[in-house]
Each structure stands twice: as structure tokens, then as C-alpha cells.
Amino acid sequence: MRKLIAWAFMYSLDGLLADEGTDYWKFCFGLPIDPAEQKQKIDLYESAYAHIMGRTAYRGMAAALPTADHPFTNVMNSARKVVFSRTLQTAEWANTTIAAGDTMEEIDTLRHGGDGHIVVWGGVGLWRSLMRLDLIDEFRVDLHPFIAGEGTRLFDGSTKSYRLDLVASTEFSNGIVGLQYRRHREAGTPANQL
């Protein structure tokens, strides 16, 4: 079964996601690029079976990435993308489909068969929904050397406690620490008993 990997790639020391336009957002994008960090991201994106996101995240990415000059632009433009939305009627970005049904059933369909994994891009609403359903298998958090003070708390509203197993931690030259945690499950127990 394919695993769901949720990646928060702009996360502050005080547990906040970067809100666009803030000093934190500008700081994150102003950091020098570490080739090892960039390779780690691109490897994950390229090896994914699908990239999933909510409507707001989709609209932002679909507006920017088709014409952006960024190392992972080509990967994302050609990758399979699934938007979780009950209101979005069309998805113009290449290789994008809309998942408008039951979240659990839609994820179950994506999980089965073949290689690769599923990268969860967000937004926050989708992350929280997947956490409530206990569907995320792995959390990847890029912790930035910044205290945001205000912003969006990713884990607010979580109704479950989680035991996580540290898989890897990587210090990059730009001060970011990449943390990789696997959702602890007893042997043989799949995500949410799927």
C-alpha cells in the first residue's frame, strides 16, 4: 500500500506555518539554497505516485508553477495531481483530477496498487482532515531558524494524540533542519485499519 507523506516545508521554531507576505515568508524564501536540501525535495517529488492538495493550495500552485523558473517546476507540471474539493468544478493544470467524494474512500483508492508514495501538500484544512482520519503515515517538517510569533498552527484542532518514530534528521547549510517522522503503528496495522 502506498504511504501518505505530509511535508510542511516552511515551519518555524514556535510551530507556525509561513503565511504569505509576512516577514517569515520573506525570510524562508530569502535563505540560500542548499543543494542537498533541494535534491532531497526533488527526489521525493519525482518518486511520488501522486501529489494531493486542497482547493486553495491547488489554486496557488496552479497559478504559479506552470510558468515558474524553479528546479521542481518540471516535476510538478508533469506529475499526477489530485485536488480534494467538493466545490471546484474544473482543474486546468496538466495531469490534475478532482476528488470530490468521501475523503477516506478517495485516499483508499489512491493507496492501492503500484509503486511510489503520495505527497500531501496541504492546505491546512486537508492536513487536519487527514490527521483526524489518521491517514498520514509520515510527517516531514523543515524547521526554519526563525520564530514567527504569529501565523497558522498546523496541529491546532487535532483530536488525536500521535506517537511518532524519528526516521531521520538532516542539518542543512542554510540553517534548516529536516525532520522525518513515521506514524507509529503496531506491526501489521495499516493506516486507520484500511
Contacts in CASP RR format, 6 or more apart in sequence:
PFRMAT RR
TARGET T0000
AUTHOR 0000-0000-0000
METHOD contacts of the structure
MODEL  1
MRKLIAWAFMYSLDGLLADEGTDYWKFCFGLPIDPAEQKQKIDLYESAYA
HIMGRTAYRGMAAALPTADHPFTNVMNSARKVVFSRTLQTAEWANTTIAA
GDTMEEIDTLRHGGDGHIVVWGGVGLWRSLMRLDLIDEFRVDLHPFIAGE
GTRLFDGSTKSYRLDLVASTEFSNGIVGLQYRRHREAGTPANQL
1 111 0 8 1.000
1 112 0 8 1.000
1 113 0 8 1.000
1 190 0 8 1.000
1 191 0 8 1.000
1 194 0 8 1.000
2 49 0 8 1.000
2 110 0 8 1.000
2 111 0 8 1.000
2 112 0 8 1.000
2 113 0 8 1.000
2 114 0 8 1.000
2 115 0 8 1.000
2 116 0 8 1.000
2 117 0 8 1.000
2 118 0 8 1.000
3 111 0 8 1.000
3 117 0 8 1.000
3 118 0 8 1.000
3 137 0 8 1.000
3 138 0 8 1.000
3 191 0 8 1.000
4 107 0 8 1.000
4 111 0 8 1.000
4 117 0 8 1.000
4 118 0 8 1.000
4 120 0 8 1.000
4 130 0 8 1.000
4 135 0 8 1.000
4 136 0 8 1.000
4 137 0 8 1.000
4 138 0 8 1.000
4 191 0 8 1.000
5 44 0 8 1.000
5 117 0 8 1.000
5 118 0 8 1.000
5 119 0 8 1.000
5 120 0 8 1.000
5 136 0 8 1.000
5 137 0 8 1.000
5 138 0 8 1.000
5 139 0 8 1.000
5 140 0 8 1.000
6 120 0 8 1.000
6 122 0 8 1.000
6 127 0 8 1.000
6 130 0 8 1.000
6 136 0 8 1.000
6 138 0 8 1.000
6 139 0 8 1.000
6 140 0 8 1.000
7 44 0 8 1.000
7 119 0 8 1.000
7 120 0 8 1.000
7 121 0 8 1.000
7 139 0 8 1.000
7 140 0 8 1.000
7 141 0 8 1.000
7 142 0 8 1.000
8 17 0 8 1.000
8 127 0 8 1.000
8 139 0 8 1.000
8 140 0 8 1.000
8 141 0 8 1.000
8 142 0 8 1.000
8 154 0 8 1.000
9 41 0 8 1.000
9 140 0 8 1.000
9 142 0 8 1.000
10 17 0 8 1.000
10 18 0 8 1.000
10 24 0 8 1.000
10 25 0 8 1.000
10 28 0 8 1.000
10 142 0 8 1.000
10 144 0 8 1.000
11 17 0 8 1.000
11 18 0 8 1.000
11 141 0 8 1.000
11 142 0 8 1.000
11 143 0 8 1.000
11 144 0 8 1.000
11 154 0 8 1.000
12 18 0 8 1.000
12 24 0 8 1.000
12 143 0 8 1.000
12 144 0 8 1.000
12 146 0 8 1.000
12 147 0 8 1.000
12 148 0 8 1.000
12 149 0 8 1.000
13 143 0 8 1.000
13 144 0 8 1.000
13 145 0 8 1.000
13 146 0 8 1.000
13 147 0 8 1.000
14 147 0 8 1.000
14 148 0 8 1.000
14 149 0 8 1.000
15 148 0 8 1.000
15 153 0 8 1.000
15 154 0 8 1.000
16 24 0 8 1.000
16 148 0 8 1.000
16 149 0 8 1.000
16 150 0 8 1.000
16 151 0 8 1.000
16 152 0 8 1.000
16 153 0 8 1.000
17 124 0 8 1.000
17 151 0 8 1.000
17 152 0 8 1.000
17 153 0 8 1.000
17 154 0 8 1.000
18 24 0 8 1.000
18 25 0 8 1.000
18 28 0 8 1.000
18 144 0 8 1.000
18 148 0 8 1.000
18 151 0 8 1.000
19 25 0 8 1.000
19 150 0 8 1.000
19 151 0 8 1.000
19 152 0 8 1.000
22 148 0 8 1.000
22 150 0 8 1.000
22 151 0 8 1.000
24 144 0 8 1.000
24 146 0 8 1.000
24 148 0 8 1.000
24 151 0 8 1.000
27 144 0 8 1.000
27 146 0 8 1.000
28 144 0 8 1.000
28 146 0 8 1.000
31 144 0 8 1.000
31 174 0 8 1.000
31 175 0 8 1.000
31 176 0 8 1.000
32 173 0 8 1.000
32 174 0 8 1.000
33 174 0 8 1.000
34 172 0 8 1.000
34 173 0 8 1.000
34 174 0 8 1.000
34 176 0 8 1.000
36 170 0 8 1.000
36 172 0 8 1.000
36 173 0 8 1.000
37 142 0 8 1.000
37 170 0 8 1.000
37 172 0 8 1.000
37 174 0 8 1.000
37 176 0 8 1.000
37 178 0 8 1.000
38 71 0 8 1.000
40 170 0 8 1.000
41 72 0 8 1.000
42 71 0 8 1.000
42 72 0 8 1.000
42 75 0 8 1.000
44 119 0 8 1.000
44 140 0 8 1.000
45 51 0 8 1.000
45 72 0 8 1.000
45 75 0 8 1.000
45 76 0 8 1.000
45 79 0 8 1.000
45 119 0 8 1.000
46 75 0 8 1.000
47 116 0 8 1.000
47 117 0 8 1.000
48 79 0 8 1.000
48 80 0 8 1.000
48 116 0 8 1.000
48 117 0 8 1.000
48 118 0 8 1.000
48 119 0 8 1.000
49 80 0 8 1.000
49 110 0 8 1.000
49 114 0 8 1.000
49 115 0 8 1.000
49 116 0 8 1.000
49 117 0 8 1.000
49 118 0 8 1.000
50 79 0 8 1.000
50 80 0 8 1.000
50 81 0 8 1.000
50 82 0 8 1.000
50 110 0 8 1.000
50 118 0 8 1.000
50 119 0 8 1.000
51 76 0 8 1.000
51 79 0 8 1.000
51 80 0 8 1.000
51 81 0 8 1.000
51 82 0 8 1.000
51 118 0 8 1.000
51 119 0 8 1.000
51 121 0 8 1.000
52 81 0 8 1.000
52 82 0 8 1.000
52 83 0 8 1.000
52 84 0 8 1.000
52 99 0 8 1.000
52 110 0 8 1.000
52 118 0 8 1.000
52 119 0 8 1.000
52 120 0 8 1.000
52 121 0 8 1.000
52 122 0 8 1.000
52 126 0 8 1.000
53 61 0 8 1.000
53 81 0 8 1.000
53 82 0 8 1.000
53 83 0 8 1.000
53 84 0 8 1.000
53 120 0 8 1.000
53 121 0 8 1.000
53 122 0 8 1.000
53 123 0 8 1.000
53 126 0 8 1.000
54 83 0 8 1.000
54 84 0 8 1.000
54 85 0 8 1.000
54 121 0 8 1.000
54 122 0 8 1.000
54 123 0 8 1.000
54 125 0 8 1.000
54 126 0 8 1.000
55 83 0 8 1.000
55 84 0 8 1.000
55 85 0 8 1.000
55 87 0 8 1.000
55 88 0 8 1.000
56 123 0 8 1.000
57 121 0 8 1.000
57 122 0 8 1.000
57 123 0 8 1.000
57 126 0 8 1.000
58 81 0 8 1.000
58 83 0 8 1.000
58 85 0 8 1.000
58 88 0 8 1.000
58 91 0 8 1.000
58 93 0 8 1.000
58 96 0 8 1.000
61 76 0 8 1.000
61 93 0 8 1.000
61 121 0 8 1.000
62 91 0 8 1.000
62 92 0 8 1.000
62 93 0 8 1.000
62 96 0 8 1.000
65 73 0 8 1.000
65 76 0 8 1.000
65 77 0 8 1.000
65 93 0 8 1.000
66 73 0 8 1.000
66 77 0 8 1.000
66 93 0 8 1.000
66 94 0 8 1.000
77 93 0 8 1.000
77 94 0 8 1.000
77 95 0 8 1.000
78 94 0 8 1.000
78 95 0 8 1.000
79 95 0 8 1.000
80 95 0 8 1.000
80 97 0 8 1.000
81 91 0 8 1.000
81 93 0 8 1.000
81 95 0 8 1.000
81 96 0 8 1.000
81 97 0 8 1.000
82 96 0 8 1.000
82 97 0 8 1.000
82 98 0 8 1.000
82 99 0 8 1.000
82 106 0 8 1.000
82 110 0 8 1.000
83 91 0 8 1.000
83 96 0 8 1.000
83 97 0 8 1.000
83 98 0 8 1.000
83 99 0 8 1.000
84 99 0 8 1.000
84 103 0 8 1.000
84 106 0 8 1.000
84 126 0 8 1.000
84 129 0 8 1.000
85 98 0 8 1.000
85 99 0 8 1.000
85 100 0 8 1.000
86 100 0 8 1.000
86 101 0 8 1.000
88 98 0 8 1.000
88 100 0 8 1.000
90 98 0 8 1.000
91 97 0 8 1.000
91 98 0 8 1.000
99 106 0 8 1.000
103 129 0 8 1.000
103 130 0 8 1.000
103 133 0 8 1.000
104 133 0 8 1.000
104 135 0 8 1.000
104 192 0 8 1.000
104 194 0 8 1.000
107 118 0 8 1.000
107 130 0 8 1.000
107 133 0 8 1.000
107 135 0 8 1.000
107 194 0 8 1.000
108 194 0 8 1.000
110 118 0 8 1.000
111 118 0 8 1.000
111 191 0 8 1.000
111 194 0 8 1.000
120 126 0 8 1.000
120 127 0 8 1.000
120 130 0 8 1.000
120 136 0 8 1.000
124 152 0 8 1.000
124 154 0 8 1.000
127 136 0 8 1.000
127 154 0 8 1.000
128 154 0 8 1.000
128 156 0 8 1.000
128 157 0 8 1.000
128 158 0 8 1.000
130 136 0 8 1.000
131 155 0 8 1.000
131 158 0 8 1.000
131 160 0 8 1.000
131 162 0 8 1.000
132 158 0 8 1.000
132 159 0 8 1.000
132 160 0 8 1.000
133 192 0 8 1.000
134 160 0 8 1.000
134 183 0 8 1.000
134 191 0 8 1.000
134 192 0 8 1.000
135 191 0 8 1.000
135 192 0 8 1.000
135 194 0 8 1.000
136 183 0 8 1.000
136 191 0 8 1.000
137 182 0 8 1.000
137 183 0 8 1.000
137 191 0 8 1.000
138 167 0 8 1.000
138 180 0 8 1.000
138 181 0 8 1.000
138 182 0 8 1.000
138 183 0 8 1.000
139 164 0 8 1.000
139 179 0 8 1.000
139 180 0 8 1.000
139 181 0 8 1.000
139 183 0 8 1.000
140 178 0 8 1.000
140 179 0 8 1.000
140 180 0 8 1.000
140 181 0 8 1.000
141 178 0 8 1.000
141 179 0 8 1.000
141 181 0 8 1.000
142 176 0 8 1.000
142 177 0 8 1.000
142 178 0 8 1.000
142 179 0 8 1.000
143 176 0 8 1.000
143 177 0 8 1.000
143 178 0 8 1.000
143 179 0 8 1.000
144 175 0 8 1.000
144 176 0 8 1.000
145 175 0 8 1.000
145 176 0 8 1.000
162 183 0 8 1.000
162 184 0 8 1.000
163 183 0 8 1.000
163 184 0 8 1.000
164 181 0 8 1.000
164 182 0 8 1.000
164 183 0 8 1.000
164 184 0 8 1.000
165 181 0 8 1.000
165 182 0 8 1.000
165 183 0 8 1.000
165 184 0 8 1.000
166 179 0 8 1.000
166 180 0 8 1.000
166 181 0 8 1.000
167 180 0 8 1.000
167 181 0 8 1.000
167 182 0 8 1.000
168 178 0 8 1.000
168 179 0 8 1.000
168 180 0 8 1.000
169 177 0 8 1.000
169 178 0 8 1.000
169 179 0 8 1.000
169 180 0 8 1.000
170 177 0 8 1.000
170 178 0 8 1.000
171 177 0 8 1.000
171 178 0 8 1.000
172 178 0 8 1.000
183 191 0 8 1.000
185 191 0 8 1.000
END
